[in-house]
């Protein structure tokens, strides 16, 4: 999604990102099933169901330069926080906090498939172990992405012209998802997370650099 935001309209990038992420989550859900706890997951789902319609409502009204700027700001702020999270003290949390994290994830899912960012950070801060965190995030993502995609269909945001692109995105998710599932038990979470978050932070900086001149001209001229 970070790369697509450079070249694709948000109204196209968002359905493609949600469809691709949904495909990957379906494959991962079949491949790895550990630590599932419906009681732990339920508040996230409840919050997410309230958040998805908000994101879908905002999406057609997005301003493209502002979208790029906000996306870049989100990545620049959230990714370093997520990188630092393992060294921060754990929070006690609550079901309300879980629901609020879910609502934020649902809204961001409606905007383009970013369902897992806030819930992942929240689960890390709460000190969930590897299997518990994966079970929450994987099932939350799967649920919210499905709801978001159905919402896109209902809102008319998915058009016939997008179908060939869906046909490209779906197989492109297959091999990485299967590979990730196979490596899950053995790979070091810390090293992989640091690399990914570092690259996403750089992507956020690039998006801010691209959007800043346009936004500055608007504000200076207004």
C-alpha positions as CSV (number, residue, x, y, z in Angstrom):
1,X,0.0,0.0,0.0
2,X,2.9,2.3,0.8
3,X,4.3,1.8,-2.7
4,X,0.9,2.0,-4.4
5,X,0.2,5.3,-2.8
6,X,2.9,6.8,-5.0
7,X,1.2,5.9,-8.3
8,X,-2.4,4.8,-7.7
9,X,-5.5,6.7,-6.7
10,X,-6.6,5.9,-3.1
11,X,-9.9,4.6,-4.5
12,X,-8.1,2.0,-6.5
13,X,-5.2,1.3,-4.1
14,X,-7.5,0.7,-1.1
15,X,-9.6,-2.1,-2.6
16,X,-6.5,-3.8,-4.1
17,X,-4.7,-3.6,-0.7
18,X,-7.7,-5.0,1.2
19,X,-8.2,-7.8,-1.4
20,X,-4.6,-8.7,-1.3
21,X,-4.4,-8.6,2.5
22,X,-7.6,-10.7,2.8
23,X,-6.1,-13.3,0.4
24,X,-2.9,-13.5,2.5
25,X,-4.8,-13.7,5.7
26,X,-7.0,-16.6,4.4
27,X,-3.9,-18.5,3.4
28,X,-2.2,-17.8,6.8
29,X,-5.3,-18.8,8.8
30,X,-5.3,-22.2,7.1
31,X,-1.6,-22.6,7.5
32,X,-1.0,-21.6,11.1
33,X,-3.6,-22.1,13.9
34,X,-2.2,-21.4,17.4
35,X,-3.3,-19.6,20.5
36,X,-6.9,-18.9,19.5
37,X,-9.0,-17.4,22.3
38,X,-12.4,-16.1,21.5
39,X,-12.8,-14.2,24.7
40,X,-9.6,-12.3,24.1
41,X,-10.5,-11.7,20.5
42,X,-14.1,-10.5,20.9
43,X,-13.5,-6.9,22.1
44,X,-11.2,-6.3,19.2
45,X,-13.8,-7.6,16.7
46,X,-16.6,-5.5,18.4
47,X,-14.5,-2.3,18.1
48,X,-13.4,-3.1,14.6
49,X,-17.0,-3.6,13.4
50,X,-17.8,-0.1,14.6
51,X,-14.7,1.3,12.9
52,X,-14.8,-0.2,9.4
53,X,-17.9,1.9,8.3
54,X,-16.1,5.1,9.3
55,X,-13.1,4.3,7.2
56,X,-15.3,3.3,4.2
57,X,-17.3,6.5,4.6
58,X,-14.1,8.6,4.5
59,X,-12.4,6.8,1.6
60,X,-14.3,8.3,-1.4
61,X,-13.9,11.8,0.1
62,X,-10.1,11.5,0.5
63,X,-7.8,14.3,-0.8
64,X,-4.9,12.5,-2.5
65,X,-2.0,14.7,-1.3
66,X,-3.5,14.8,2.2
67,X,-3.9,11.1,2.0
68,X,-0.2,10.6,1.2
69,X,0.8,13.0,3.9
70,X,-1.3,11.4,6.6
71,X,-0.2,7.9,5.5
72,X,3.5,9.0,5.7
73,X,2.9,10.6,9.1
74,X,1.2,7.5,10.3
75,X,4.2,5.3,9.2
76,X,6.8,7.7,10.6
77,X,5.1,7.9,14.0
78,X,3.7,4.4,14.4
79,X,6.6,2.3,13.1
80,X,9.3,3.6,15.4
81,X,6.8,3.2,18.3
82,X,6.3,-0.4,17.3
83,X,10.0,-0.9,17.1
84,X,10.4,0.5,20.6
85,X,7.4,-1.4,22.1
86,X,9.4,-4.5,23.2
87,X,11.5,-2.3,25.5
88,X,8.6,-0.4,26.9
89,X,6.9,-1.5,30.1
90,X,3.8,-3.6,29.6
91,X,0.4,-2.0,30.2
92,X,-2.4,-3.8,32.1
93,X,-5.0,-3.0,29.5
94,X,-8.7,-3.7,29.5
95,X,-11.4,-5.0,27.3
96,X,-12.3,-1.3,26.6
97,X,-8.8,-0.6,25.5
98,X,-8.9,-3.7,23.3
99,X,-12.1,-2.5,21.7
100,X,-10.7,1.0,21.1
101,X,-7.6,-0.5,19.4
102,X,-10.0,-2.7,17.4
103,X,-12.0,0.4,16.4
104,X,-8.9,2.2,15.2
105,X,-7.8,-0.9,13.3
106,X,-11.3,-1.2,11.7
107,X,-11.3,2.4,10.6
108,X,-7.8,2.1,9.1
109,X,-8.9,-1.1,7.4
110,X,-11.8,0.7,5.7
111,X,-9.3,3.3,4.5
112,X,-7.0,0.7,2.8
113,X,-6.3,-2.5,4.6
114,X,-4.2,-1.1,7.5
115,X,-6.2,-3.2,10.0
116,X,-3.3,-4.5,12.0
117,X,-1.1,-1.5,12.8
118,X,-2.8,-0.2,16.0
119,X,-3.9,-3.6,17.3
120,X,-0.4,-5.0,16.8
121,X,1.1,-2.2,18.8
122,X,-1.5,-2.5,21.5
123,X,-1.0,-6.3,21.8
124,X,2.7,-5.8,22.1
125,X,2.3,-3.1,24.8
126,X,0.0,-5.6,26.6
127,X,2.8,-8.2,26.5
128,X,0.9,-10.9,24.6
129,X,3.1,-13.8,23.8
130,X,3.9,-14.7,20.2
131,X,1.1,-17.2,19.6
132,X,-1.5,-15.1,21.4
133,X,-0.6,-12.0,19.5
134,X,-0.6,-13.8,16.2
135,X,-4.0,-15.3,16.9
136,X,-5.6,-12.0,17.8
137,X,-4.1,-10.1,14.9
138,X,-4.6,-12.8,12.3
139,X,-8.2,-13.4,13.1
140,X,-8.9,-9.7,13.7
141,X,-7.4,-8.8,10.3
142,X,-9.3,-11.6,8.6
143,X,-12.6,-10.4,10.0
144,X,-12.1,-6.8,9.4
145,X,-10.7,-7.2,5.9
146,X,-13.7,-9.3,5.0
147,X,-16.1,-6.7,6.3
148,X,-14.2,-3.9,4.6
149,X,-14.2,-5.6,1.3
150,X,-17.9,-6.4,1.5
151,X,-18.4,-2.7,2.4
152,X,-16.4,-1.7,-0.7
153,X,-18.7,-3.9,-2.8
154,X,-21.8,-2.4,-1.2
155,X,-20.6,1.2,-1.7
156,X,-19.8,0.6,-5.3
157,X,-16.0,1.2,-4.8
158,X,-15.1,-2.1,-6.6
159,X,-15.6,-1.8,-10.3
160,X,-15.4,-4.3,-13.2
161,X,-12.1,-2.6,-14.4
162,X,-10.4,-3.8,-11.1
163,X,-11.1,-7.5,-11.7
164,X,-7.9,-8.1,-13.8
165,X,-5.9,-6.4,-11.1
166,X,-7.4,-8.7,-8.5
167,X,-6.4,-11.6,-10.6
168,X,-2.8,-10.4,-10.4
169,X,-2.8,-9.6,-6.7
170,X,-4.2,-12.9,-5.5
171,X,-1.5,-15.2,-6.9
172,X,1.1,-12.7,-5.9
173,X,0.1,-13.2,-2.3
174,X,0.2,-17.0,-2.4
175,X,3.9,-17.8,-2.3
176,X,4.9,-15.1,0.3
177,X,2.0,-16.1,2.6
178,X,2.9,-19.8,2.4
179,X,6.6,-19.0,2.9
180,X,5.8,-16.8,5.9
181,X,3.6,-19.5,7.5
182,X,6.5,-22.1,7.1
183,X,9.0,-19.7,8.7
184,X,6.8,-18.6,11.5
185,X,8.0,-21.2,14.1
186,X,11.7,-20.7,13.4
187,X,12.3,-17.0,12.4
188,X,13.4,-14.4,14.9
189,X,10.5,-12.0,15.5
190,X,12.8,-9.2,16.6
191,X,15.2,-9.0,13.6
192,X,12.5,-9.3,11.0
193,X,10.3,-6.7,12.8
194,X,13.2,-4.2,12.9
195,X,13.9,-4.5,9.2
196,X,10.3,-4.2,8.1
197,X,9.5,-1.3,10.5
198,X,12.7,0.5,9.3
199,X,11.8,0.2,5.7
200,X,8.2,1.3,6.4
201,X,9.5,4.3,8.3
202,X,11.7,5.3,5.3
203,X,8.6,4.8,3.1
204,X,6.7,7.2,5.3
205,X,9.4,9.8,5.1
206,X,9.3,9.5,1.3
207,X,5.5,9.9,1.2
208,X,5.8,13.0,3.5
209,X,8.5,14.5,1.2
210,X,6.2,13.9,-1.8
211,X,3.1,15.4,-0.2
212,X,4.6,18.3,1.7
213,X,5.2,20.7,-1.2
214,X,1.6,20.4,-2.5
215,X,0.2,20.8,1.0
216,X,2.5,23.7,1.7
217,X,1.4,25.5,-1.4
218,X,-2.2,25.1,-0.5
219,X,-1.8,26.4,3.0
220,X,0.5,29.2,2.0
221,X,-1.8,30.2,-0.8
222,X,-4.9,29.9,1.3
